């Protein structure tokens, strides 16, 4: 059993025991029947971010909640640096002092541009400052998504470039001598001719979890995969995380700082295809408006179980 977040009436969310299968995260508090995705928890466990997406994806923004000294979580609200443009995929730096995210906010003027990677820094009062653009080495006239910073300062992200290995690749920009080097597509153990996107990379860069769409072994819609480095620092083969994947899109993985819980987003639905007796309009609306309706929900599972599953499948 591992620690994870769950909903508690009048208290928001707290840490409690987790079963041995993927469970909906904080139903009614975070997972509500609207489209939620991209969960991230601060290294000290006192703040969380996630993305709320409008129906049809016309707009999306970052919400946050924080824990007070009594362990109670605040009701989610729009992050202080978000809400005007399309912002998504918040990610804490390993020390918790920065939050990286993807946004189509303009560099100048008021007209949105393509999606770039930005960050905000926390000041001495614990307040988040103004968004900072990560610059032209990272950002291009194409979209850049799902930033993850590791302890080395390396920045991983998703992009679709002409020189990539597939339709969409995972890139890393190495941090060296106080600046970023040109982004490089990860090797063929991870990136293929298909789509690879939305990667969580552990702070020590020992393992990576990401989504891929178009592989022969996928369940459908896009699945989560995992690679681990060997003792020489080379990536071992990818394993489809069939333990948690569905026939719909599964994506946006995140592992907490203690590496005890894997959080991920899925668009699977739990709605029945038929009913034993005629159902009322009220019952239909109730079911269709709650979490599990396929709009997108955040789930969580013991990361230890996921890691065990990876090595079991690798040895087959």
FENQUIPE-V188212 format. One record per residue. N is the residue number from 0. RES is the residue in one letter. PHI is phi in radians with two decimals (* if undefined). PSI is psi in whole degrees, 0 to 359 (NA if undefined). Layout:
n = (N N)
res = (RES RES)
phi = (PHI PHI)
psi = (PSI PSI)
This chain:
n = (0 1 2 3 4 5 6 7 8 9 10 11 12 13 14 15 16 17 18 19 20 21 22 23 24 25 26 27 28 29 30 31 32 33 34 35 36 37 38 39 40 41 42 43 44 45 46 47 48 49 50 51 52 53 54 55 56 57 58 59 60 61 62 63 64 65 66 67 68 69 70 71 72 73 74 75 76 77 78 79 80 81 82 83 84 85 86 87 88 89 90 91 92 93 94 95 96 97 98 99 100 101 102 103 104 105 106 107 108 109 110 111 112 113 114 115 116 117 118 119 120 121 122 123 124 125 126 127 128 129 130 131 132 133 134 135 136 137 138 139 140 141 142 143 144 145 146 147 148 149 150 151 152 153 154 155 156 157 158 159 160 161 162 163 164 165 166 167 168 169 170 171 172 173 174 175 176 177 178 179 180 181 182 183 184 185 186 187 188 189 190 191 192 193 194 195 196 197 198 199 200 201 202 203 204 205 206 207 208 209 210 211 212 213 214 215 216 217 218 219 220 221 222 223 224 225 226 227 228 229 230 231 232 233 234 235 236 237 238 239 240 241 242 243 244 245 246 247 248 249 250 251 252 253 254 255 256 257 258 259 260 261 262 263 264 265 266 267 268 269 270 271 272 273 274 275 276 277 278 279 280 281 282 283 284 285 286 287 288 289 290 291 292 293 294 295 296 297 298 299 300 301 302 303 304 305 306 307 308 309 310 311 312 313 314 315)
res = (X X X X X X X X X X X X X X X X X X X X X X X X X X X X X X X X X X X X X X X X X X X X X X X X X X X X X X X X X X X X X X X X X X X X X X X X X X X X X X X X X X X X X X X X X X X X X X X X X X X X X X X X X X X X X X X X X X X X X X X X X X X X X X X X X X X X X X X X X X X X X X X X X X X X X X X X X X X X X X X X X X X X X X X X X X X X X X X X X X X X X X X X X X X X X X X X X X X X X X X X X X X X X X X X X X X X X X X X X X X X X X X X X X X X X X X X X X X X X X X X X X X X X X X X X X X X X X X X X X X X X X X X X X X X X X X X X X X X X X X X X X X X X X X X X X X X X X X X X X X X X X X X X X X X X X X X X X X X)
phi = (* -2.31 -1.45 -2.76 -1.71 -2.51 -1.46 -2.34 -0.99 1.11 -2.15 1.34 -2.31 -2.62 -1.52 -2.66 -1.24 -2.21 -1.29 -1.55 -2.38 -1.11 -2.21 -1.12 -1.51 0.78 -1.02 1.52 -1.97 -1.84 -1.56 -2.15 1.83 -1.50 -1.59 -1.92 -2.77 1.10 -1.31 -2.55 -2.03 -1.10 -0.97 -1.56 1.30 -1.86 -2.54 -2.34 -2.25 -2.73 -1.73 -1.96 -1.93 -1.24 -0.94 1.39 1.29 -1.19 -2.70 -2.62 -2.54 -1.70 -1.84 -2.49 -2.49 -2.28 -1.72 -1.53 -1.18 -1.60 1.53 -1.53 -1.77 -1.31 -1.08 -1.01 -2.50 -1.10 -1.04 -1.08 -1.78 -2.17 1.92 -1.75 -2.00 -1.34 -2.12 -2.78 1.09 -1.19 -2.60 -1.36 -1.21 -1.00 -1.57 1.35 -1.53 -2.23 -2.21 -1.63 -2.80 -1.81 -2.67 -1.76 -1.07 -1.33 -1.29 -2.45 1.31 -2.21 -1.51 -1.04 -2.02 -1.23 -1.41 -2.14 -1.74 -2.20 -2.60 -2.17 -2.03 -1.56 -1.54 -1.14 -1.51 1.45 -1.70 -1.47 -1.42 -1.32 -1.08 -2.07 -1.32 -1.36 1.74 -1.31 -1.21 -1.43 -1.76 -2.27 -1.44 -1.74 -1.40 -2.13 -2.29 0.83 -1.30 -2.43 -1.75 -1.84 -1.08 -1.27 1.64 -1.09 -2.08 -1.75 -2.82 -1.85 -2.73 -2.08 -1.92 -1.04 -1.55 -1.27 -1.37 -2.50 -1.19 -2.67 -2.18 -1.75 -2.01 -2.31 -1.87 -1.27 -1.66 -2.52 0.94 1.37 -2.69 -1.49 -1.52 -1.03 -1.04 -2.19 -1.20 -1.09 -1.23 -1.19 -1.22 -2.00 -1.45 -2.27 -1.30 -1.53 -1.68 -2.19 -2.80 0.90 -1.73 -1.67 -2.07 -1.09 -0.95 -1.60 1.09 -1.42 -2.46 -2.44 -2.20 -2.71 -1.78 -2.46 -2.20 1.93 -1.48 -1.17 -1.67 -1.32 -1.44 2.28 1.43 2.03 -2.06 -1.52 -2.22 -2.43 -2.24 -2.20 -1.46 -1.43 -1.18 -1.64 1.52 -1.71 -1.28 -1.34 -1.02 -1.30 -2.17 -1.23 -1.43 -1.03 -1.02 -2.21 -1.27 -2.14 -1.49 -1.95 -1.20 -2.11 -2.83 0.92 -1.35 -2.69 -2.04 -1.20 -1.11 -1.47 0.97 -1.84 -2.36 -1.78 -1.86 -2.73 -1.83 -2.42 -1.84 -1.16 -2.16 -1.90 -1.46 -1.22 -1.54 -2.76 -2.17 -1.19 -2.34 -1.01 -1.84 -1.46 -1.05 -1.07 -1.19 -1.07 -1.11 -1.06 -1.17 -1.31 -1.70 -1.86 -0.99 1.64 -1.58 1.62 -1.23 2.29 -2.39 -1.81 -2.06 -2.55 -2.70 -1.00 -1.20 -1.02 -1.12 -1.13 -1.12 -1.07 -1.09 -0.98 -1.22 -1.10 -1.22 -1.13 -1.47 -1.31)
psi = (147 169 144 174 137 164 141 130 133 5 358 247 155 171 136 184 156 136 178 16 162 135 152 136 120 61 133 346 307 306 110 354 345 181 102 145 173 57 140 135 136 153 328 1 18 354 143 153 151 164 138 124 137 155 132 357 19 336 150 147 167 128 157 160 148 153 132 182 343 1 5 143 140 154 136 138 167 133 148 341 7 181 344 317 179 110 140 169 53 144 127 144 159 332 357 3 347 152 120 151 166 140 150 18 148 152 325 153 205 359 125 150 197 172 128 172 129 170 159 152 148 132 185 337 359 15 146 133 193 148 140 130 136 355 172 344 320 315 143 193 4 172 140 131 167 64 140 122 138 176 330 348 352 144 120 145 171 138 160 95 153 327 9 171 334 198 330 135 164 127 159 133 112 140 116 132 40 15 164 139 169 134 144 136 133 159 178 350 339 300 135 191 353 201 128 132 166 70 132 129 130 151 328 4 29 327 161 138 134 171 150 141 129 4 155 332 9 155 342 138 346 124 162 137 161 140 148 147 144 184 345 0 13 147 129 167 155 145 130 124 65 343 330 347 153 187 0 184 127 126 186 61 153 137 133 169 332 358 41 338 134 126 145 163 141 148 18 154 152 24 139 149 346 167 149 330 164 137 149 162 319 319 321 312 322 313 320 342 359 170 147 12 3 356 333 123 159 129 167 153 156 124 331 318 319 316 318 318 318 308 328 315 326 328 355 NA)
